[in-house]
Amino acid sequence: MVDDSPVAEYYDKEGHGAAEQGVYYGISVKRKFLNNKLITSMAAGQGINEVNVDQISNYYTTFFDDDYYYVFEQKDYRVTYGYFSVGYHHQLSLLHLTFEPIMGFSSMRFPDYKMTGYLKTTDEYRFDATHRGSKENSRAFLMGIQSAIEVELLKSLLLGISMQYLSSNHDYAIEPKVAGIDSRKRNDTVNYRVFNLGFSLGVQF
């Protein structure tokens, strides 16, 4: 929305980033203290999520109901992060349980997108709205929690299931422009909220 009116070339992200399920990977170094009850971690990772643009494309095609249909395109959300955590560790025989609050920083690749208009009758390309300005990554403070259930194998090897919730707000400015039409810069925010579930493999010394 711009000045309370829908404008086709704008695709606000705040509150509804339209992210799909994705993948993530990471690496961490952990150390235990106080009779193995306290655990600290330093970690880095990256998450990648595709973007569902079908709904926004269909919305604008239906809303304007003119001679065109509109197709939005956007690169995957790609967030790289690093964090530090201090939490609780408990061991039951060969089973290790951990729970750790997370604090750190994240960097999101610029959420670049464009809108293209095609004639309904012939599918001919007619125009597009693309961002003409800077495409710097957006950096933000990161918070979250993580937990893991791991089984000790061969004394030095740990195999487990890890769970992680991450939260950060990435501000950015975008100015999509259609040739021959004035454009306006739009300030927006991607509310990055992700739950990661995966397998972990570790070596303990």
C-alpha positions as CSV (number, residue, x, y, z in Angstrom):
1,M,0.0,0.0,0.0
2,V,1.2,3.5,-0.8
3,D,-0.8,6.4,0.6
4,D,-3.6,3.9,1.4
5,S,-3.8,2.8,-2.2
6,P,-2.6,-0.4,-3.8
7,V,0.4,0.1,-6.2
8,A,1.3,-2.9,-8.2
9,E,5.1,-2.4,-8.3
10,Y,5.3,-2.5,-4.4
11,Y,5.4,-5.8,-2.6
12,D,5.7,-5.0,1.2
13,K,7.3,-7.7,3.3
14,E,6.6,-6.6,6.9
15,G,4.5,-9.2,8.7
16,H,4.1,-11.5,5.6
17,G,7.3,-12.3,3.9
18,A,5.8,-15.2,2.0
19,A,8.7,-17.5,2.7
20,E,8.5,-21.2,1.8
21,Q,10.1,-24.1,3.7
22,G,13.9,-24.1,3.1
23,V,17.2,-25.5,4.2
24,Y,19.9,-24.4,6.6
25,Y,23.4,-25.5,7.7
26,G,25.7,-24.5,10.5
27,I,28.9,-25.2,12.4
28,S,29.5,-24.6,16.1
29,V,32.1,-25.0,18.9
30,K,30.8,-25.8,22.3
31,R,32.4,-26.1,25.8
32,K,31.0,-27.3,29.1
33,F,31.7,-25.9,32.6
34,L,30.6,-26.4,36.2
35,N,30.6,-30.2,36.3
36,N,29.2,-30.2,32.7
37,K,26.0,-28.4,33.7
38,L,26.8,-25.2,31.9
39,I,27.4,-25.1,28.2
40,T,28.6,-22.3,25.9
41,S,28.5,-22.2,22.2
42,M,29.8,-20.1,19.3
43,A,28.2,-20.8,15.9
44,A,27.7,-19.6,12.4
45,G,25.2,-20.7,9.8
46,Q,23.1,-19.8,6.8
47,G,19.4,-20.3,6.0
48,I,17.9,-20.3,2.5
49,N,14.1,-20.0,1.8
50,E,12.3,-19.7,-1.5
51,V,9.6,-17.1,-1.8
52,N,5.9,-17.8,-2.8
53,V,5.0,-15.1,-5.3
54,D,1.9,-16.8,-6.7
55,Q,-0.5,-15.1,-4.3
56,I,0.8,-11.6,-4.9
57,S,0.8,-12.1,-8.7
58,N,-2.8,-13.4,-8.7
59,Y,-3.9,-10.6,-6.3
60,Y,-2.7,-7.8,-8.6
61,T,-4.0,-9.4,-11.7
62,T,-7.5,-9.8,-10.1
63,F,-7.5,-6.4,-8.4
64,F,-6.6,-4.3,-11.5
65,D,-8.7,-6.4,-13.9
66,D,-7.3,-4.8,-16.9
67,D,-5.6,-5.9,-20.1
68,Y,-2.6,-7.3,-18.3
69,Y,-1.6,-10.1,-16.0
70,Y,1.2,-9.4,-13.5
71,V,4.0,-11.7,-12.5
72,F,6.3,-11.1,-9.5
73,E,9.7,-12.6,-9.2
74,Q,12.0,-12.6,-6.1
75,K,15.3,-14.2,-5.2
76,D,15.4,-16.6,-2.3
77,Y,15.7,-15.2,1.2
78,R,19.4,-15.9,2.2
79,V,20.4,-15.1,5.8
80,T,23.9,-15.6,7.2
81,Y,24.3,-15.5,11.0
82,G,26.7,-15.8,13.8
83,Y,25.8,-16.1,17.5
84,F,26.9,-16.8,21.1
85,S,24.9,-18.8,23.6
86,V,25.1,-19.9,27.3
87,G,22.7,-22.6,28.5
88,Y,22.1,-25.8,30.4
89,H,23.5,-29.2,29.7
90,H,22.3,-32.5,31.3
91,Q,23.7,-36.0,30.7
92,L,21.8,-39.2,31.3
93,S,24.2,-42.1,30.6
94,L,25.0,-41.7,26.9
95,L,22.2,-39.2,26.3
96,H,23.0,-35.4,26.2
97,L,20.3,-32.8,26.5
98,T,20.9,-29.0,26.0
99,F,18.9,-25.8,26.0
100,E,20.5,-22.5,25.1
101,P,19.3,-18.9,24.6
102,I,20.9,-17.3,21.5
103,M,22.2,-13.7,20.9
104,G,24.1,-12.6,17.8
105,F,23.9,-10.9,14.4
106,S,22.5,-11.8,11.0
107,S,22.9,-10.5,7.4
108,M,20.2,-10.9,4.8
109,R,20.8,-10.7,1.1
110,F,18.8,-7.8,-0.4
111,P,15.3,-9.1,-1.0
112,D,15.3,-7.9,-4.7
113,Y,12.1,-8.4,-6.6
114,K,10.5,-7.2,-9.8
115,M,7.0,-7.1,-11.3
116,T,6.4,-7.8,-15.0
117,G,3.2,-7.0,-17.0
118,Y,2.1,-9.2,-19.9
119,L,-0.9,-8.8,-22.3
120,K,-3.6,-11.3,-21.4
121,T,-4.6,-11.9,-25.0
122,T,-1.1,-12.6,-26.5
123,D,1.2,-13.2,-23.4
124,E,3.4,-10.4,-24.9
125,Y,5.8,-8.6,-22.5
126,R,4.8,-5.0,-22.0
127,F,6.6,-3.5,-19.0
128,D,8.4,-4.3,-15.8
129,A,9.1,-2.6,-12.4
130,T,12.6,-3.2,-11.1
131,H,14.7,-1.8,-8.3
132,R,17.3,0.7,-9.6
133,G,19.2,1.6,-6.4
134,S,21.6,0.0,-4.0
135,K,21.3,-3.7,-3.1
136,E,23.3,-3.8,0.1
137,N,22.7,-6.7,2.5
138,S,20.6,-5.8,5.6
139,R,22.2,-6.5,9.0
140,A,20.3,-7.0,12.2
141,F,20.5,-8.2,15.8
142,L,19.6,-11.8,16.2
143,M,17.9,-13.6,19.1
144,G,16.6,-17.1,19.6
145,I,16.8,-20.4,21.4
146,Q,18.2,-23.8,20.5
147,S,18.0,-27.3,21.9
148,A,19.5,-30.6,21.1
149,I,19.1,-34.3,22.0
150,E,22.4,-36.2,21.3
151,V,23.5,-39.8,21.7
152,E,27.2,-40.5,22.5
153,L,28.8,-43.0,20.1
154,L,32.3,-44.4,20.5
155,K,32.9,-42.0,23.4
156,S,34.0,-39.1,21.2
157,L,31.2,-39.0,18.6
158,L,27.8,-37.4,19.1
159,L,24.8,-37.9,16.9
160,G,21.6,-36.0,17.5
161,I,18.6,-33.9,16.6
162,S,18.8,-30.2,16.9
163,M,16.0,-27.6,17.1
164,Q,16.5,-23.9,16.7
165,Y,14.3,-20.8,16.6
166,L,15.8,-17.6,15.2
167,S,14.3,-14.0,15.1
168,S,15.6,-10.8,13.5
169,N,14.1,-7.8,11.7
170,H,15.9,-6.7,8.5
171,D,15.2,-3.2,7.3
172,Y,15.8,-2.2,3.7
173,A,14.7,0.4,1.2
174,I,13.5,-0.4,-2.4
175,E,12.5,1.8,-5.3
176,P,11.0,-0.2,-8.1
177,K,10.7,1.9,-11.3
178,V,8.7,1.4,-14.5
179,A,10.2,3.2,-17.5
180,G,8.6,6.6,-18.0
181,I,6.8,6.7,-14.6
182,D,8.0,8.4,-11.5
183,S,9.0,6.1,-8.6
184,R,9.1,6.4,-4.9
185,K,11.5,4.9,-2.4
186,R,9.8,2.4,-0.1
187,N,11.1,1.5,3.4
188,D,10.2,-2.0,4.5
189,T,11.1,-4.7,6.9
190,V,11.6,-8.5,6.5
191,N,10.5,-10.1,9.9
192,Y,12.8,-13.1,9.8
193,R,11.3,-15.8,12.0
194,V,12.4,-19.4,11.4
195,F,12.3,-22.7,13.1
196,N,15.1,-25.1,12.1
197,L,15.0,-28.8,12.7
198,G,17.9,-30.9,11.6
199,F,20.5,-33.6,12.4
200,S,23.7,-32.8,14.1
201,L,27.1,-34.6,14.2
202,G,29.8,-33.7,16.6
203,V,33.1,-34.7,18.1
204,Q,33.9,-34.2,21.8
205,F,37.3,-33.9,23.4
